[in-house]
Amino acid sequence: MSSSSKVLDVIEDKLMPLATVVGKNKYLLTLRDTFATIMPLVIAGSLFTLVKSFPVGAWTNFLTNTMLGSISLSDLINVPSACTLSLLAMFVAFLVGYNFAEHEKISDRIAAGLISFVTWIMLMPQITEFTPEGSIEVFNVASIPTGWVGSKGVFVAIVMGFLSVKIYGLMVKNGPTIKMPEGTPPSVSRSFAALIPGTVTIFVALVLRLVFALTPWGDAFSFIYSFLQIPLQNLGGTVFAQAFVYLFAHVLWFFGIHGTNITDSVYAPILLSLSEQNTAALAAGLPATNIINHQFQACFAKYGGAGSTLSLVIAMLLFCKSKRITMLGRLSIAPGIFNINEPIMFGLPMVLNPIMLIPFLLCPMINIFGSWAVMAAGLVPVATGPILTWSTPAILSGFLLAGWQGAVLQVVLIIIGVFVYLPFIKTLDKQYLAEEAAAQEADAASELDDLDLDSLDLDAL
């Protein structure tokens, strides 16, 4: 056995106790089951996003300019994504409560899921700002803001799912409930039994809404996003600033918060300014000196989406054996090439998965410092050129922005990322293989139990 294999085995052995703990934790099991349930929707939505955002100008122009009645082909293809990925937090808000109820020994899981959903939506700002065309006056329209029902609302959905079901469960077990007489249909009995516990839980959510309404932020969602943006306000264009932004964003991603949405709102203007300075320098016949810029972040900090998960998908396909991981890898590779990684983020999942946290944070740091170092040394040109679409695949984006050297650099970093992820995904793979083997043994035992020996015709043997 080679020394590298021994190192990987040691790391895997150290991680196995953590995998065992994760496999028994009711909160992490709830999230696993939640994201496993929505995975088909996430993958389907990702495929339609890929079709709509395929990085070929002629294709996107065709979709935009082709009209089917009053709607463009681009808008039509976007509908499945808008009804899956863009509503992600809505599904999570119900399913966290539904799945957590099982671990809390609550029999009416549907009621728990509905309470979870209602309390989540109660904390949401229920107005949308609207400025009519040709007007400067802003109107507040009573509505459910679409910006909070997607990935930006997942964190609050998870928190309220756990909190509301905890309160609801305590009331069901210890508080007063309405018991209907015998002979009442079960569905009616369950609805009345949930009435008092559900009302109390909703009242607690109402108090929470009032507490946030008394703050300068006005609601829980705005509080979280405003509070998290504070550390990003005074960043500059150094490699350490870029690394901090990505580390911060990926920590948020780990908790189910769309980290790059937060960081880009503050940091993207800084990077665009640095890119413009490079463009002006090149126009004046001077070298581009800002290594950290918009093109650098977009094409050299990560590959395949947050966490540089293209490397993870490759490791899953090449080195894993469990059916669960290999199947997810096959489904994720095509979207991953085009930087769509929702199937991995919510299918494996990466969210609140402590086993995968280290490589998830480490890979972007290796990419950032590695790319910056070789560009600072002059081995790879500074990334300049067009502002590419986010779905432009690696290697192609490197070639367009930094020549063949940039493409080679991307290949090297993707390969390094494979080996960074390898011991961690192999640990999960071993755990899933054991679970699959146990399930097969249980099925075989069940078949033997179902075998009716009395029905055997021994005379026919």
N, C-alpha and C positions, 0 to 999 in steps of 0.2 A: 504494500500500500504506500502511495506517495505521501510526502510530508504535507502537501496541500489537502489531500483527502483526510489525513489524520486531523488537521486543524478544523476542517468542516465537521467531522464527526464529533470532535470535542465541543464545538459550538452548539451543534444539534443536541447533544446530551445535556448541556447546561440549560438549553431552552425547554426541554421536555417537561421539567417540573412546572414551568410557567404555563405550558400548553395544557397540562392537567388542571391547573387552577382555573384557567380560562374556560376550559370545558365544563366546569362545575358551577361557575358564577352565574347566578340567575339574571343579573343585569346584562352581562355580555351574551348569555344565551338568548335573552329576549331580543337583543339587537341582531344577533345572528339570524334568528328565525324571521325577524321583521324584514331585513334586507334580502334574505333568501326568497321571501314571498314576492317582493316587488322586482326581483331580478329580471324576470321575463319582460316586464314593462320597460325597465331601464335599457335592456339590450335592444328591444324593438325600437324604442325612441332614439337610441344612439345610431342605429342603422339608417333611420330616416334623416337624422342630422347629418350623417356622412354623405348621403346622396345630395342633400341640399347644399352642403358646404364643400363639396369636392373641389380642391384648389386648382381648377382650370378655368381661366377667365371666360372662354367661349361657352363652357357649360353653365356657369352661374349666370352669364348674360342671357343665355337661352331660357333658363328657368324664369328669370326676372321679366323678360320681355314677352314670353308666351302667355297670352291671356286666355282663360277659359271662362267666358262670360265676363263677370266683373272681378274675377280673382285671378291672380297670376299663378303659374305653375309652381313657382317658388313658394308662395304663400300656402298653396294647397299641400305641398309635400311637408311643409312645416307643421301642419295640424297634428299629426301623430306625436311629434316631439312636444308640442305645446300641451297635449293631453296626457303626457307621461312624464318626461323629465321636468317640465315646467310646473308640474303639480306634485312633485316628489314629496314635499313636506306634508301634504294632505294625506297621502297614503301612510306615511310614517306616523303621523299624529294618531290615526286610528289603530294601526297595527301594533305599535308599542304597547298601548293599553290592552289590546286584545291578547297579545302574547304574554305580557307581564302578569295578567290575571291568572294564568295557569300556574305560575310559580307562587302566586300569593294565595292559591287555593280558593279562588273565586269561581263559582260555578257558572255564573252568567257572564261569559267572556265578551259577548257582543255588547252588553250594557257597559262593561268596563271600557271597551274600545270607543264607544260613542261618547262616554264621559270624557275620555282622554282627548278626543277630537274637539268636543265643545269647549273644554277649558283652554285648549291651545288657541282656538280661534277667538276666544274672549279676550286674550291678551294682545291681540293684533290690532293695530290702528285701522279702524274701519272707515277710513276716508281716503280718497285719491285726489291729489291736486290736479286741476285741469285748467289750461289756458286756451280759450277759444282762438281760432285762427284770426289774425288781425287785431287781437286784443292783448293788452299787457296785464289785465286784471286776472288774478288767479282765483279760481273757485274750488271750494272743497266739496267733492261729490261723495255722498254716502255710498260706500262700496267695499268689497273685499279687495285690497290691493294685490294685484297679481305678482308683484315683486317679492312678496313674503311667502307665497305658497310653494315656491320652488326650493332649490337647495339652500337659499338664504334663511329659510324658516325651519330647517331640519333640527338645529340645536334646541330651539325652544320647544319643538314638537317632542323631542326625546325627553327633555327635562319635565315637561308637563305630563307626558305619558306616565313616567315613573311616579311623580308626585301625586297626580290625581288618583291613580289606581291605589296607591298607598292609603290615601285618605278614604277613598271609597271602600276599600277592603276593611279598614278599621271600623267604619260605620256598619258595614254588613255584618261583621262578626260581633261587634260589641254594642252597637247603637240600636235604637228602635227601628223596627221595620213593620210594614203592613202585611199581615198574613191573611190570605183569602181563605174562605171555607173550602172544605173538601168538595171535589166535583168541579171546581173552577178550572177552565182550560189552563194548561201549564204556561202558555205564553202570557195569559192575563195575570197569572200569579207572579211570574217573573217580573212583569212590568211594574206591578204594585210594590213588590219587594224592593225594587231598585229606586222607588220614588224618593224616600227620605234620604238614603245615603247619597243618591245622585244630587239631590237639592243642596245638601250640605256641602258637597264637593264643589258644586257650581258657585255657591256662596263664597267659599274660600278663594276661588279664582276671581270672583268679582272684587273681593278685598284686595287681592294682588293687583288687579287692574287699577283700582283707586290709588294704591300706593305709588305705582309708576306714573299715574296721571298727575300726581302732586310734585313730581320731579321735573327738572328742566327738559327731560327727554320726552315725556308724555306717554310712553308705552315701553313694554319690555323689549320689543324687537329693536326699536331705535336706541334704547339704552345700551344694549349689547354692542351694536355696530358703532355707535359713537364712542363708547368707552374703549373699544378695541383699536380704534383709529388713532388714539392719542399718541402712542409711541412712534407713529410713522410721520408725524408732522414735520420734523426738522432733519430729515435724512438728506444726505448728499449723494454724489455719484461715485462713491468709492466701492471697491469690491466688498468691503465689510458691511456697507449699507445694503448692498444687493443681497449678501448672504443673510443678514438679519431679517430683511423683508421676507425672503423665502422661508427661512426657519419659522418666522412668526406665522406666515400664511399656512405652512404645513402643519403646525401645531393646531391651528384652527380647523384645518381639514380633518385632522384626527378626531376632533370632537363633533364632526358633522357640520361645521360652519364653512361656507364657501369662502375660504381664506383669500384667494386671489381677487375676489370681488371687493373685499375690504382694502387690501393693499394697493390694488391698481387704482382705486379712486383717489389715493393720495400720492402714490409713487409714480404712476404712469406719466403724469405731466413732467416730472423731473427727467425721466428717461427720454421722453420725446424731445425735450429741450437739448439734452446731450446729443441726441441723434442729429438734430438740426445744426448744432455747432460743428459736428463732423462734416455734414453736407456743405456747410459754408466754407470750411477749411479746404475741402477737396476742390470746390469751385474756384478758390483762390490759388490753387496749385500747391497747397500745403498738405502735410499728412494728417490723417484723422488720428486724434490723440485720446479721445474718450472711449476707452475699451468697454466700460460699462455704459450701455445705452439700450434703447428699446429693442433693437435687433438682437443684441446679446441676450437679453432676458428671454425673448420669445423663442430663440432657436438654439441656445447653448446652455440654458439652465436646467432644462428638463426635456425628456423625450417620452411621448405617449401620454402626456398629461401630468397632473400633480403627482409628485413622488417619483417622477421619471419611470413610470410603471411599464413602459415598453420593455425595459430590461427584465422586469418581473414576469411579464407574459412569456418572454422567450425562455426564461428559466423554468416556468411551469410546463412549457411544451417539450423542452429538451430533457429535463431531469426528473420530473414527477411522474408517479404511477397511479395515484388514486383517481378513480373515475370523476369525482367531483372537481378536482383541480384541473385535470387534463381537458375535460369538457368545457370548463369555464375558460381555459386558455384558448381553445379553438374558437370559441365564440367572441373572445376579446381581441384577438390578434389583428383583425381587419380594422375595427375602430381604433385600436391602439396605434396603428401605423399613422393614422390621421389625427392623433392627439385627442381622441375621445376615450376617456377611461372610466366613465360611470359604471360599466359592467364590473370592473375590478374594484372600484371604490366601494360600491354597494353590493357587489356579488360575492366577493371573497369573505368578508368585506375588509377594507382597510380602516374604515371608521371604527374607533374605539376597539381596535384589535392590538393589544399591547405587544403581541409577538412580532408584528410587522412594523411597529413604530420606529425602531432604530434604523432599518434600511430606508424606510419612507422619508425620514429626515436626513439621513446621511447621503443618499444618492445625489440630491440637488446640490448639497454642499461640495461634494467631489466635482460635480459638473462645473459649478461656478468658479471655484478656486483653480481647478485644473485648466479650464478654458482661459481664465484671466492670466494665468502664469505663462502659458505658451504664447498668448498674444502679446503679453508684456515683453517676452523674450524675442519677439519677432519671428517666431517659427510659424505662426498662423496670422494672416492679416486681420486687422481690426474689422469687426462685422459692420459693414456699411452696405448701402444699396437700398432696394425697395423695402417698404413696410409690408412684409408678407402676411397673408391670412394665417390665422391661428392653426388652421388644419393642414398647413403645408408639411409634408412628411420630412423627417430627419434625413440626412444625406443630401436630398435635393435642396433643402433650406440652407444647409452648410455650404453647398457649392455656389448657390446664388449670392450668398452674403460674404463668403470668405474664400472663394475659389476651391480648388481640389483639396487644399490643406484643411479647410473648414469641414468638408465632407469626411475626410479621414479622421479628424478629431472627433466628430460625432460618432463614427463607428467605434473608435477606441473607447469612448466614454460609455457607450451603450454596452459594450462587452464587459467593461469594469463593473457596471451596474448589475449585470447578470450574476457575477460572482459575489457582489455585495448582498444581493437578495437571496442567493442560493441556500445558505444554511438555514435561513429563517423559513423559507417556503418549504424546504425539505422537512423541517420540524412539523409544520402543519400537514404535510403530505403523509408523514408517518402516522400522525394522529388520525387522519381521515382513513388511511388504509386499515388501521386497527378497528375503527368504527364500522367500516364496510365489511370486514371479515366477521365481526360480531353480529352484524345484521344478517349475513348469509347463514351463520350458524343458527341464529334464532329462527330464520325461515325454514331451515332444514329440520330443526326440532319440531316446529309447528306442523310440518308435513307429516312427520312420523306420528305425532299425536293424533292427527286427523285420519290416519290409516285405520280402516275398519277390518280387523283380523277375522271377524265373524263372517264377512262377506266373501272371503277367499274361497274359491272352489278348489279344495285340495285334490278331489278326484280327477280334475282336469290336468293335474301336473304329471 
